């Protein structure tokens, strides 16, 4: 009877040979296990040597990668207990050529294709139930895993859609509007009108917090229909505000600014009358987006700020103002005018006796000092923001002030103080009302503050683990981490690992037309070229980044990029 090698790649990697599990500690060489994983997920369980070398050692010369491959194959054979466990024949590597290879991924794909072809929802549901949480979950951020992972995840999603398993689809992606609508319709068909309304509210909050948009017109229409169905009482103020806000975001997305403003003001009146803090914050955000599109942002934000500091503190409104300040500072126009604007806000808050307002104003002034390269001023002013936020009990503002102060401390070389601030910031970010915005920002500065290549890579791995577990993360707030991670990986001599983080940063930067993140992306590209040994290209890219940072009045970054370019052209 031929010998059997069973390989599990769905979920956590495991191997069994003739019924005997291969202990995890026998993989003394990590790349030995990676060779087996690669061959297990490859068609027919074979690959050319060059393909394996390119995927596992893309940043090494061919000779060095070849030596590493020979060592990895040797240790893989030892771990599996057979000299021919991985056969090298010509340029081809084959897994377990003299016996039977049983890979759970193969069985899943065959069953999924058959179920989808049958069109039977029950059969699709049975196959989907066999899926065990993703491909090689412990290797998710290895560059070579992304393509096969997306392929198998696509089959799984197709099975869930065919089965109508909308709840599990939403576990994968909370922003899936088709799934939310299907759940709403299911609740309505069963007479659970309240559940349908709550489902819409979950979608609306998720879209707003994660990607800054509202539900589409079809979903809003379904919600309005649900509100009118057999209602014992008329819609509540919160429900009416939700309709106004959702339709306002649809109008804003279609650039119907007058309609968006009208609906935002309608929601704002409802929120003020009914003391709805969350809806008030969302209405203020939508009004600010409209004003920004019209070029009247400063005036409207000042009015909103002045109104907020005269009212009893509302955490949701402060959180909305925090997000708007960050949008302003990192928008395409840069931070011009931020200092005088911040001082104006500070005067308004001081007259009103509002600690929360002073915290926001000092935060704006401290960030302006940081972006302008005045690091000592930034540390002092952000400290004032932190103190005022503590007095106001504003957790989000405390987290943001600590995170920004840690960046200033890192830039001036005090990494110990920065790490201490970040240790305080992380639990605050997690306990805030907006963890999907704040936690990833702290992780980004932790990469900057690490001080060593090993420390930076460790901070990246910790953030990557958190990203796989977090229900959702604000894309714009994550760009700082993506850029820091890509830069650290490039500096560690691993451009291939930097690539996925750079790709994510480039995708997210499309939310802005220009601005400092565009300049930062040029710098990351330069770091990658330098890591790959392309000195002339790297120098040109550093100079491009320097010019863009100069246009945004970011002197520290401009000088850093010019120095890097000069170091590459020096004899």
Secondary structure, 3 states (H helix, E strand, C coil): CCCEEEEECECCCEEEECCEECCHHHCCCHHHHHHHHHHHHCHHHEEEHHHHHHHHCCCCCHHHHHHHHHHHHHHHHHHHCCCCCEEEECCEEEECCCCEEEEHHHHHHHHHHHHHHHCCHHHHHHHHCCCCCCECHHHCCCCCHHHHHHHHHHHHHHHHHHHCCHHHHHHHCCCCHHHHHHHHHHHHHCCCHHHHHHHHHHHHHHHHHHHCCCCCHHHHHHHHHHHHCCCCCCCCHHHHHHHHHHHHHHHHHCCCHHHHHHHHHHHHHHHHHHCCHHHHHHHHHHHHHHHHHHCCHHHHHHHHHHHHHHCCCCHHHHHHHHHHHHHHHCCCCCCCCHHHHHHHHHHHHHHHCCHHHHHHHHHHHHHHHHHCCCHHHHHHHHHHHHHHHHHHCCHHHHHHHHHHHHHHHHHCCCHHHHHHHHHHHHHHHHHCCCHHHHHHHHHHHHHHHCCCHHHHHHHHHHHHHHHHHCCCCCHHHHHHHHHHHHHHHHHCCCHHHHHHHHHHHHHHHCCCCCCHHHHHHHHHHHHHHHHCCCHHHHHHHHHHHHHHHHHCCCHHHHHHHHHHHHHHHCC
